[in-house]
Amino acid sequence: MSGQEVRFHGVGVAPGIARGIVFLHHPDDEEPPKRRIDDSEVAREIARFETALIATRAQILEMQQRIAEAIGAKDASIFDAHLLVVEDRTLIDEVLRNLEREKFNVEFVFAEVANRYARTLSEIDDPYLRERAFDIHDVTRRVIRNLLGRSTKTLSTIDLPQVVVAHNITPSDTATLNRQMVLGFATDVGSRTSHTAIMARSLNIPAVVGLKDVSQRLRPGDHVLLDGTNGMVILNPSDHTLWEYGEIELKLEHVEEVLTSLRDTSSTTVDGRHVILSANIELPEDVPLVLEAGAEGIGLYRTEFFFLNKNDLPSEEEQYATYRTVAESILPQSVIIRTLDLGGDKFLSHSHLPTEINPFLGCRAIRFCLDRPDIFKAQLRAILRTSALGNVRIMFPMISGLSELRQAKEVLETCKAELREEGAAFAEEIELGIMIEVPSAVLVADALAREVDFFSIGTNDLIQYTIAVDRVNERIAHLYEPTHPAILRLIEMTVSAAHANGIWVGVCGEMAGEITLTPLLLALGVDELSASAGLVPRVKKAVQTLDNKECSRLLEEIRGLDSATEILARCEEVARRHYAELLN
């Protein structure tokens, strides 16, 4: 292995070690670089632009030909509009004028001009012209890819085991990911609760985020070692480094063997308190991981990933077939199917929804569903029909108050009435729960608890909205504190309201998989923990070694503390005393 060893430090978000070559992933919508050019470079930039337009035209024609052969010329005609974009003299001439006047690299100039054209068209109240704006966006990405010399390879086309390095990995990227070929993830941005981190832990794939500029400093084919526990990526690891990590891997293998042996055991504390331990999934392909982990069913099925990267919305029948596959696979255990949580960082490619300044505070989750009853009803009908199997529960995300919950319940009752009239089978008394992820929901939890069968606390968003910290912004990741006294108070209030009204409460956010915090969650009275499948054995081991009385003492101690750091330190003391080997 040639080259000097170089170490990049970030945040370890999914434990484990990966060794392999780099697959550099550039998403299509990445901003093109901006670079000043001299007068002498203008002619070369114009030539590059013309070459890229020719290459783009050839790609569109090839795609059109493939589609015409596969499904007919009529469907292939949708690319006619794409061809018009690369041949549009008005657009091309403006790019050339701006290039000579502004003296920036052609990728940047072209993106500015094309995006301005698209923005203007998207604001016109004419469906045809709005569609043309999407054509321009699509072709713009293709031209910029050709200018930058990037391949059109996506994460779904990886055909050799590699370490994926990227600026960021979006939910859309991972919805079609070839999961068997990814050894590890390394990204410039992100935090412990970013999508990349959650997904990596779910798949048991080592990951490091917050590496700042690693995607610009590594090259495809570079040899790297990724340490997801300590948050490090090592380029060209030396023989000594490889030996050190070989020793660490042997210890990790021993821990994994112990955890595997716990598969068929119960998550019960030393003094006999049973805590239900479930797993979170994103796609039906995740179910085998749930079974391997020894979880007691699926505590959160994130259905929005079924909707991403599709040209059209999945029909009711498609959804029914998929949900039924998941529910049958997990029998006799149950599955909690969460209705669409779109928005935030997860968007439909075909929804044509207006861009929002702050999507995490916008039309997302239950708001989106109530705004689009056609989409909501198709999903509810599919879930209800699946409930005939007898092991399905339903859950609404991001409920902020009673009015929202009642509106959603009305739609659910309408769907039940329709299915009754059609003679379709479904569970009349299907259990209904809601996600508690907004502070307002906690403050009215007593009223909400009287209308549902269970609560599930989504700690990722609850923390984000309570402390006002964007959880995907690595610049303020240090402010994202699960042990903030306010968060503990909100969890305690939620549990208290649930139990007072005779319903159970779970935690399905990332706190559920943080074994440092397991003693604290048990002390707060949580009935269920639902974590990424890869973390379930660790959480089970933690629960089995803890004593309920000791957890209660921990809670009493931290009531007098007002610092998140101090509270975390006390939790770590308890965890290290009981299962130090899982923390090292």
C-alpha positions in Angstrom: 0.0 0.0 0.0 1.6 3.3 -1.1 1.4 6.8 0.2 1.8 8.4 3.6 -0.8 7.7 6.4 -3.2 10.6 6.8 -5.9 10.8 9.6 -9.2 12.6 9.3 -11.2 13.2 12.5 -14.9 13.5 12.7 -17.8 12.0 14.8 -18.2 8.3 15.2 -21.9 7.5 14.8 -22.0 3.8 14.1 -19.4 1.5 15.8 -17.1 -0.9 14.0 -14.1 -0.9 11.7 -14.1 -1.0 7.9 -11.2 -1.4 5.5 -11.5 -1.0 1.7 -11.3 1.4 -1.3 -13.2 4.6 -1.6 -16.4 5.1 -3.6 -16.8 8.8 -4.0 -20.5 9.7 -4.1 -21.5 13.1 -5.6 -25.3 13.6 -5.5 -26.7 15.2 -8.7 -27.9 18.3 -7.0 -24.5 19.2 -5.5 -23.6 22.9 -6.0 -21.0 23.3 -8.7 -17.6 24.9 -7.7 -17.1 28.6 -8.2 -13.7 29.7 -9.6 -12.3 32.9 -11.2 -10.8 32.4 -14.7 -8.4 34.5 -16.8 -9.2 36.0 -20.2 -6.9 33.3 -21.7 -9.2 30.5 -20.2 -12.5 31.7 -21.8 -12.1 29.9 -25.1 -11.2 26.7 -23.2 -14.3 27.0 -21.0 -16.5 27.6 -24.1 -15.1 24.4 -25.7 -15.8 22.5 -22.5 -19.4 23.8 -22.5 -20.0 22.7 -26.1 -18.5 19.3 -25.4 -20.7 18.8 -22.4 -23.8 19.9 -24.3 -23.0 17.3 -27.1 -22.4 14.6 -24.5 -25.7 15.4 -22.7 -27.6 15.4 -26.0 -26.1 11.9 -26.8 -27.1 10.6 -23.3 -30.7 11.9 -23.7 -31.0 10.3 -27.1 -29.6 7.0 -25.8 -32.1 7.1 -22.9 -34.9 7.9 -25.2 -34.0 5.0 -27.5 -33.8 2.5 -24.5 -37.2 3.6 -23.2 -38.8 3.4 -26.7 -37.6 -0.1 -27.1 -38.7 -1.1 -23.6 -42.1 0.5 -23.2 -42.9 2.3 -26.5 -42.2 5.6 -28.3 -45.1 7.5 -26.6 -43.4 7.3 -23.2 -40.0 8.1 -24.7 -41.3 11.4 -26.0 -41.1 12.9 -22.6 -37.4 13.4 -23.3 -38.2 15.7 -26.3 -38.4 18.6 -23.8 -35.0 17.7 -22.4 -33.5 17.8 -25.9 -35.0 21.3 -26.4 -33.1 22.6 -23.3 -29.7 21.6 -24.6 -30.5 23.1 -28.0 -32.1 26.4 -26.6 -30.0 29.2 -28.2 -31.4 31.8 -25.9 -30.1 30.0 -22.8 -26.8 29.0 -24.4 -26.1 32.5 -25.7 -26.8 34.0 -22.2 -24.3 31.5 -20.7 -21.6 32.5 -23.2 -22.2 36.2 -22.6 -22.1 35.8 -18.8 -19.0 33.7 -19.1 -17.1 36.4 -21.1 -18.4 39.2 -18.8 -18.1 37.6 -15.3 -15.0 35.4 -15.9 -16.1 32.4 -13.7 -15.8 28.7 -14.6 -18.6 27.6 -17.0 -20.2 25.1 -14.5 -21.0 27.9 -12.2 -22.2 30.3 -14.9 -24.4 27.7 -16.6 -26.0 26.7 -13.2 -26.8 30.3 -12.4 -28.4 31.0 -15.8 -30.3 27.7 -16.0 -31.6 27.9 -12.4 -32.8 31.4 -13.0 -34.7 30.3 -16.1 -36.2 27.4 -14.1 -37.2 29.6 -11.2 -39.0 32.0 -13.5 -40.9 29.3 -15.2 -41.9 27.6 -11.9 -43.5 30.8 -10.7 -45.8 31.0 -13.8 -49.4 29.8 -13.2 -49.3 27.4 -16.1 -48.9 23.6 -15.6 -47.0 23.1 -18.9 -44.4 25.8 -18.1 -44.0 24.6 -14.6 -43.2 21.1 -15.9 -40.6 22.7 -18.2 -38.9 24.1 -15.1 -38.4 20.5 -13.9 -37.0 19.6 -17.3 -34.4 22.4 -17.0 -33.4 21.3 -13.5 -32.9 17.7 -14.7 -30.9 18.7 -17.8 -28.9 21.2 -15.7 -27.7 18.5 -13.4 -26.8 16.3 -16.3 -24.8 19.0 -18.1 -22.9 19.9 -14.8 -22.1 16.2 -14.3 -20.6 16.1 -17.7 -18.6 19.3 -17.2 -17.2 18.0 -13.9 -16.4 14.6 -15.5 -18.5 12.8 -12.9 -20.2 9.5 -13.7 -23.9 9.0 -13.3 -23.2 6.1 -10.8 -25.5 6.2 -7.8 -25.3 4.3 -4.5 -27.6 1.6 -6.1 -25.0 0.7 -8.7 -22.1 -0.1 -6.4 -21.1 -3.6 -7.5 -17.9 -4.1 -5.3 -17.6 -3.8 -1.5 -16.4 -0.2 -0.9 -16.3 2.6 1.7 -18.8 5.4 0.6 -17.4 8.9 1.0 -19.7 11.8 0.3 -20.5 15.4 1.3 -23.8 14.1 2.6 -26.0 11.0 2.1 -29.7 11.9 1.7 -32.7 9.7 2.5 -33.3 9.5 -1.3 -29.8 8.1 -1.8 -30.3 5.4 0.7 -33.8 4.4 -0.4 -32.1 2.6 -3.4 -28.8 1.8 -1.8 -27.1 -1.5 -2.7 -26.7 -2.4 1.0 -24.5 -5.5 0.6 -21.7 -3.5 -1.1 -21.3 -0.7 1.5 -18.5 -1.4 4.0 -18.8 2.0 5.7 -19.9 5.6 5.4 -17.8 8.8 5.7 -19.4 12.2 5.2 -18.4 15.9 5.5 -21.5 16.9 7.4 -23.9 15.3 9.9 -24.3 14.5 13.6 -25.4 11.5 15.7 -29.0 12.0 14.7 -28.5 12.8 11.0 -30.0 10.4 8.5 -26.7 8.8 7.6 -26.0 8.0 11.2 -29.4 6.5 11.9 -29.3 4.4 8.7 -25.7 3.2 9.3 -26.6 2.0 12.9 -29.7 0.3 11.5 -27.7 -1.7 9.0 -24.7 -2.3 11.5 -22.4 -0.4 9.1 -19.5 1.6 10.6 -19.9 5.3 10.0 -18.1 8.6 10.6 -19.7 12.0 9.9 -18.7 15.7 10.4 -15.4 15.2 8.6 -15.7 18.7 7.0 -13.9 18.3 3.6 -13.1 14.6 3.4 -15.0 14.2 0.2 -12.7 16.7 -1.5 -9.5 15.2 -0.1 -10.1 11.6 -0.9 -10.2 10.1 -4.4 -12.0 7.1 -5.9 -9.9 3.9 -5.3 -8.0 5.3 -2.3 -7.3 2.7 0.4 -8.9 3.7 3.8 -9.5 2.4 7.2 -12.7 3.7 8.9 -13.1 3.6 12.7 -16.8 4.2 13.4 -16.3 4.0 17.2 -13.6 6.7 17.6 -14.7 8.8 14.6 -11.7 8.5 12.4 -10.9 7.8 8.7 -7.3 6.8 8.0 -6.0 7.2 4.4 -3.2 4.7 3.5 -3.0 3.0 7.0 0.5 1.9 7.9 1.4 -1.7 8.7 1.5 -0.7 12.4 -1.9 0.9 12.3 -3.3 -2.2 10.5 -1.9 -4.4 13.3 -3.3 -2.3 16.0 -6.8 -2.3 14.5 -6.5 -6.1 13.9 -6.2 -6.5 17.7 -9.2 -4.2 18.3 -11.2 -6.3 15.8 -10.5 -9.5 17.7 -11.9 -7.9 20.9 -15.0 -6.6 19.0 -15.6 -10.1 17.5 -15.6 -11.5 21.1 -18.2 -8.9 22.2 -20.3 -9.7 19.1 -20.3 -13.4 19.9 -21.6 -12.7 23.4 -24.3 -10.4 22.0 -25.4 -13.0 19.4 -25.9 -15.6 22.2 -28.5 -13.2 23.7 -30.8 -13.5 20.6 -33.5 -15.6 22.2 -33.3 -14.2 25.7 -35.6 -11.6 27.3 -34.9 -7.9 27.9 -35.6 -8.1 31.6 -33.6 -6.4 34.4 -31.8 -8.3 37.2 -34.8 -7.7 39.5 -37.4 -8.8 37.0 -38.7 -5.7 35.2 -39.4 -6.5 31.6 -38.9 -3.8 29.0 -40.2 -4.4 25.5 -37.3 -4.2 23.0 -38.3 -3.5 19.4 -36.5 -2.5 16.3 -36.9 0.4 13.8 -37.0 -0.4 10.0 -37.0 1.7 6.8 -37.6 -1.0 4.2 -39.0 -4.5 4.0 -35.5 -5.8 3.4 -34.6 -4.8 7.0 -36.9 -7.4 8.5 -34.3 -10.2 8.5 -32.0 -7.9 10.6 -34.8 -7.5 13.1 -35.2 -11.3 13.4 -31.5 -11.8 13.7 -31.2 -9.2 16.4 -33.8 -10.9 18.6 -36.1 -7.9 18.8 -39.8 -8.2 20.0 -41.3 -6.9 16.8 -41.0 -3.7 14.9 -41.5 -0.5 17.0 -41.3 1.9 14.1 -41.7 1.2 10.4 -40.7 4.4 8.6 -43.0 4.1 5.5 -41.7 7.3 3.7 -38.7 5.4 2.3 -41.1 3.3 0.2 -42.2 6.6 -1.5 -38.7 8.0 -2.2 -37.0 7.7 -5.6 -40.2 6.7 -7.4 -41.6 8.3 -10.6 -45.1 8.0 -9.3 -46.8 7.6 -5.9 -47.2 3.9 -4.9 -50.8 2.8 -5.2 -52.9 1.5 -2.4 -52.4 -2.1 -3.8 -48.6 -1.7 -3.9 -48.6 -0.4 -0.3 -50.9 -3.1 0.9 -48.6 -5.8 -0.7 -45.5 -4.3 0.9 -47.0 -3.7 4.4 -48.5 -7.2 4.3 -45.1 -8.7 3.5 -43.5 -6.9 6.5 -46.4 -7.9 8.9 -46.4 -11.5 7.8 -42.6 -11.7 8.1 -42.6 -10.6 11.8 -45.6 -12.8 13.0 -46.4 -13.5 15.8 -44.7 -10.2 16.9 -46.3 -6.9 16.0 -45.4 -4.0 13.7 -46.1 -0.3 14.3 -46.6 1.3 10.9 -46.0 5.1 11.0 -47.8 7.1 8.4 -45.9 9.3 6.1 -43.3 11.6 7.7 -42.4 13.4 4.5 -40.8 16.9 4.7 -37.9 17.9 6.8 -35.1 16.2 5.0 -37.2 13.7 3.1 -39.0 14.8 -0.1 -40.8 13.1 -3.0 -39.0 13.6 -6.3 -42.3 14.0 -8.1 -44.4 16.0 -5.7 -43.7 19.4 -7.2 -44.2 21.0 -3.8 -43.1 24.6 -3.3 -39.7 24.9 -1.7 -40.0 25.9 2.0 -37.5 28.2 3.8 -37.5 26.0 6.8 -38.9 22.5 5.9 -38.5 21.1 9.4 -41.0 23.7 10.6 -43.1 23.5 7.4 -45.7 21.2 5.8 -44.3 17.9 7.0 -45.5 14.6 8.5 -49.1 14.8 9.6 -49.5 18.3 8.2 -48.5 17.0 4.8 -50.9 14.1 5.1 -53.9 16.3 6.1 -53.0 18.6 3.2 -53.0 15.7 0.8 -55.9 13.5 1.9 -55.7 11.5 -1.4 -52.2 10.3 -0.4 -53.1 9.9 3.3 -56.3 7.8 2.6 -54.5 5.4 0.2 -51.9 4.7 2.9 -54.5 4.4 5.7 -56.6 2.0 3.6 -53.5 -0.2 2.9 -52.5 -0.3 6.5 -56.1 -1.1 7.7 -56.3 -4.0 5.2 -53.0 -5.3 6.5 -54.3 -5.1 10.0 -56.6 -8.1 9.3 -53.4 -10.2 10.1 -53.9 -9.1 13.7 -50.4 -7.8 14.5 -50.5 -4.3 13.1 -50.6 -1.0 15.0 -50.8 2.5 13.4 -49.0 5.6 14.4 -49.3 9.3 13.4 -46.1 11.4 13.3 -45.5 14.9 14.7 -48.9 15.5 16.3 -48.7 19.0 17.9 -52.2 19.1 19.5 -55.7 17.7 19.9 -57.2 19.3 16.8 -54.6 17.7 14.5 -55.1 14.3 16.1 -58.8 14.5 15.7 -58.6 15.5 12.1 -56.3 12.5 11.4 -58.7 10.2 13.3 -61.6 11.4 11.2 -59.8 10.4 8.0 -59.0 7.1 9.6 -62.7 6.5 10.5 -63.7 7.5 6.9 -61.3 4.8 5.6 -62.8 2.3 8.0 -66.3 3.1 6.8 -65.3 2.7 3.1 -63.7 -0.6 3.8 -66.8 -1.9 5.7 -69.0 -0.9 2.8 -66.7 -2.7 0.4 -66.7 -5.8 2.6 -62.9 -5.7 3.0 -61.4 -7.3 6.2 -59.5 -5.2 8.7 -59.1 -5.0 12.5 -61.9 -2.8 13.8 -60.0 -2.2 17.1 -56.6 -1.5 15.5 -54.4 0.1 18.1 -53.6 3.8 17.4 -50.6 5.7 18.7 -48.9 9.0 18.1 -45.4 10.2 18.1 -44.5 12.7 20.8 -41.9 14.9 19.1 -43.1 18.5 19.6 -43.0 20.2 23.0 -46.7 21.3 22.6 -47.7 17.6 22.5 -46.0 17.0 25.8 -47.8 20.0 27.4 -51.2 18.6 26.3 -50.2 14.9 26.7 -52.9 14.3 29.2 -55.7 15.2 26.7 -53.9 13.3 23.9 -53.6 10.2 26.0 -57.3 9.9 26.4 -57.7 9.6 22.6 -55.0 7.0 21.7 -53.7 3.6 22.8 -50.0 4.4 23.1 -47.3 7.1 22.8 -43.9 6.8 21.1 -41.4 9.5 22.0 -39.4 10.6 18.9 -36.4 12.0 20.8 -34.5 13.2 17.7 -37.2 15.8 16.9 -38.2 16.4 20.5 -34.6 17.5 21.3 -34.3 19.5 18.0 -37.5 21.4 18.6 -37.0 21.9 22.3 -33.4 23.2 22.2 -33.8 24.8 18.8 -30.9 22.9 17.3 -30.9 21.8 13.7 -29.7 18.2 14.2 -28.1 17.9 10.8 -25.9 21.0 11.3 -22.5 19.9 12.5 -21.6 23.4 13.5 -24.0 23.3 16.4 -24.0 19.5 16.9 -22.4 20.1 20.4 -25.7 21.9 21.5 -27.8 18.8 20.7 -27.9 17.3 24.2 -30.2 14.3 25.0 -29.5 14.8 28.7 -30.5 18.4 28.8 -32.7 18.8 31.9 -35.6 20.1 29.8 -35.6 16.9 27.7 -35.6 14.7 30.7 -38.5 16.7 32.2 -40.5 16.4 28.9 -40.0 12.6 28.8 -41.0 12.3 32.4 -44.1 14.4 31.8 -45.1 12.2 28.8 -44.6 9.0 30.7 -46.6 10.3 33.6 -49.5 11.4 31.4 -49.6 8.1 29.5 -49.6 5.9 32.7 -52.2 8.1 34.4 -54.5 7.3 31.4 -53.7 3.6 31.3 -51.6 3.6 28.1 -48.1 2.5 27.5 -45.2 4.7 26.2 -42.1 3.8 24.1 -39.1 5.6 22.9 -38.2 5.1 19.2 -35.7 7.9 18.7 -32.0 7.5 18.8 -31.9 7.8 22.6 -33.4 4.3 22.7 -30.2 2.8 21.2 -27.8 4.8 23.3 -26.7 2.3 25.9 -25.2 5.1 28.0 -28.7 6.4 28.5 -30.5 3.0 29.0 -30.4 3.4 32.9 -31.9 6.8 32.6 -34.8 5.7 30.3 -35.6 2.8 32.6 -35.6 5.2 35.5 -38.0 7.5 33.7 -40.5 4.7 33.4 -40.5 4.0 29.7 -42.3 0.7 28.8 -40.7 0.1 25.4 -37.4 0.8 23.6 -37.3 0.7 19.8 -33.8 1.0 18.4 -32.0 0.4 15.1 -31.8 -3.4 14.6 -28.0 -3.4 14.8 -28.1 -1.9 18.3 -30.9 -4.1 19.7 -28.4 -6.8 21.2 -26.4 -4.1 22.9 -29.5 -2.6 24.5 -30.7 -6.0 25.5 -27.4 -6.7 27.2 -27.6 -3.4 29.0 -31.1 -4.0 30.3 -30.3 -7.5 31.5 -27.4 -6.2 33.6 -29.2 -3.3 35.2 -31.1 -3.2 38.5 -34.4 -1.2 38.6 -33.6 0.1 42.1 -30.2 1.4 41.0 -31.8 3.2 38.0 -34.3 4.9 40.4 -31.5 6.1 42.6 -29.8 7.5 39.5 -32.9 9.5 38.7 -33.1 10.9 42.2 -29.4 11.9 42.0 -29.7 13.7 38.7 -32.8 15.6 39.8 -30.5 17.9 41.6 -28.2 18.5 38.6 -28.8 21.3 36.1 -26.0 20.5 33.6 -26.5 18.1 30.7 -22.8 17.2 30.9 -23.0 16.3 34.6 -26.2 14.2 34.0 -24.5 12.4 31.1 -21.4 11.7 33.3 -23.6 10.1 36.0 -25.3 7.9 33.4 -21.9 6.8 32.0 -20.8 5.9 35.5 -23.7 3.5 36.0 -23.4 2.1 32.4 -19.6 1.5 32.8 -20.1 -0.2 36.1 -22.5 -2.8 34.4 -21.3 -3.2 30.8 -18.0 -1.5 30.3 -17.1 -3.9 27.5 -19.9 -2.5 25.3 -18.7 1.1 25.7 -15.0 0.6 24.9 
